Amino acid sequence: MSAPAEVTVYWRPGCPFCMRLRATLRLRGLHPREIDIWKDPDAAAFVRSVADGNETVPTVVVDGVAHVNPPPRLVVDALRRG
């Protein structure tokens, strides 16, 4: 059996893609670490560093690998792993 994935979701208020992802996760009872990039300048800088200088959210880090605007299925599968 593999270890559960470490998952962090970087998001911001008003982002429809973030709302879709977060709602999908909540409906399935999944609760990753979530960081609002508008409240955390270091998080915003991280997102820019992996999204070609843009603050594209959701950006999700799964086991150290960043995914910019991933499909919800990728995040659900990672959180259910293990």
DRENDO-1510 file (C-alpha; in Angstrom, 1 decimal, always signed):
<recs>
REC; n; res; u; v; w
REC; 1; MET; +0.0; +0.0; +0.0 .
REC; 2; SER; +1.4; +3.4; -0.9 .
REC; 3; ALA; +1.6; +6.4; +1.4 .
REC; 4; PRO; -1.1; +9.1; +1.1 .
REC; 5; ALA; -0.1; +11.9; -1.3 .
REC; 6; GLU; +0.8; +15.3; +0.0 .
REC; 7; VAL; -1.5; +17.7; -1.7 .
REC; 8; THR; -1.6; +21.5; -1.5 .
REC; 9; VAL; -4.2; +23.6; -3.4 .
REC; 10; TYR; -3.3; +27.2; -4.1 .
REC; 11; TRP; -6.5; +29.2; -4.8 .
REC; 12; ARG; -8.0; +32.7; -4.6 .
REC; 13; PRO; -11.6; +33.9; -3.9 .
REC; 14; GLY; -13.7; +34.5; -7.0 .
REC; 15; CYS; -11.9; +32.0; -9.2 .
REC; 16; PRO; -14.5; +29.7; -10.9 .
REC; 17; PHE; -11.9; +27.0; -11.5 .
REC; 18; CYS; -11.0; +27.0; -7.9 .
REC; 19; MET; -14.6; +26.9; -6.8 .
REC; 20; ARG; -15.2; +23.9; -9.0 .
REC; 21; LEU; -12.2; +22.0; -7.7 .
REC; 22; ARG; -12.8; +22.8; -4.1 .
REC; 23; ALA; -16.5; +21.8; -4.4 .
REC; 24; THR; -15.6; +18.6; -6.1 .
REC; 25; LEU; -13.2; +17.7; -3.3 .
REC; 26; ARG; -15.6; +18.7; -0.5 .
REC; 27; LEU; -18.4; +16.6; -2.0 .
REC; 28; ARG; -16.1; +13.6; -1.8 .
REC; 29; GLY; -15.1; +14.4; +1.7 .
REC; 30; LEU; -11.5; +15.2; +0.7 .
REC; 31; HIS; -9.6; +18.0; +2.5 .
REC; 32; PRO; -6.2; +18.9; +1.1 .
REC; 33; ARG; -4.1; +21.7; +2.5 .
REC; 34; GLU; -5.5; +25.0; +0.9 .
REC; 35; ILE; -3.7; +28.3; +0.6 .
REC; 36; ASP; -5.3; +31.6; -0.5 .
REC; 37; ILE; -2.7; +33.3; -2.6 .
REC; 38; TRP; -4.3; +36.7; -1.9 .
REC; 39; LYS; -3.6; +36.3; +1.8 .
REC; 40; ASP; -0.1; +34.8; +1.4 .
REC; 41; PRO; +2.5; +36.7; -0.7 .
REC; 42; ASP; +4.9; +33.8; -0.6 .
REC; 43; ALA; +2.3; +31.4; -1.9 .
REC; 44; ALA; +1.5; +33.9; -4.7 .
REC; 45; ALA; +5.2; +34.1; -5.6 .
REC; 46; PHE; +5.4; +30.3; -5.7 .
REC; 47; VAL; +2.4; +30.1; -8.0 .
REC; 48; ARG; +4.0; +32.7; -10.3 .
REC; 49; SER; +7.3; +30.6; -10.3 .
REC; 50; VAL; +5.5; +27.5; -11.7 .
REC; 51; ALA; +2.9; +29.3; -13.9 .
REC; 52; ASP; +5.1; +31.3; -16.3 .
REC; 53; GLY; +4.9; +34.4; -14.1 .
REC; 54; ASN; +1.1; +34.3; -13.8 .
REC; 55; GLU; -1.0; +33.8; -10.7 .
REC; 56; THR; -2.9; +31.0; -12.4 .
REC; 57; VAL; -5.1; +29.1; -9.9 .
REC; 58; PRO; -5.9; +26.5; -8.9 .
REC; 59; THR; -2.3; +25.4; -8.8 .
REC; 60; VAL; -2.0; +22.1; -7.1 .
REC; 61; VAL; +1.2; +20.5; -5.7 .
REC; 62; VAL; +1.0; +16.7; -5.5 .
REC; 63; ASP; +4.0; +15.1; -3.8 .
REC; 64; GLY; +6.2; +18.1; -4.8 .
REC; 65; VAL; +5.1; +18.3; -8.4 .
REC; 66; ALA; +3.1; +21.4; -9.4 .
REC; 67; HIS; +0.1; +21.2; -11.7 .
REC; 68; VAL; -1.4; +24.4; -13.0 .
REC; 69; ASN; -5.2; +24.2; -13.3 .
REC; 70; PRO; -5.3; +20.4; -13.2 .
REC; 71; PRO; -8.4; +18.4; -13.9 .
REC; 72; PRO; -10.3; +17.6; -10.6 .
REC; 73; ARG; -9.8; +13.9; -11.2 .
REC; 74; LEU; -6.0; +14.2; -10.8 .
REC; 75; VAL; -6.5; +15.8; -7.4 .
REC; 76; VAL; -9.2; +13.4; -6.3 .
REC; 77; ASP; -7.1; +10.4; -7.3 .
REC; 78; ALA; -4.0; +11.8; -5.5 .
REC; 79; LEU; -6.0; +12.4; -2.3 .
REC; 80; ARG; -7.5; +8.9; -2.4 .
REC; 81; ARG; -4.2; +7.2; -3.0 .
REC; 82; GLY; -2.9; +5.1; -0.1 .
</recs>
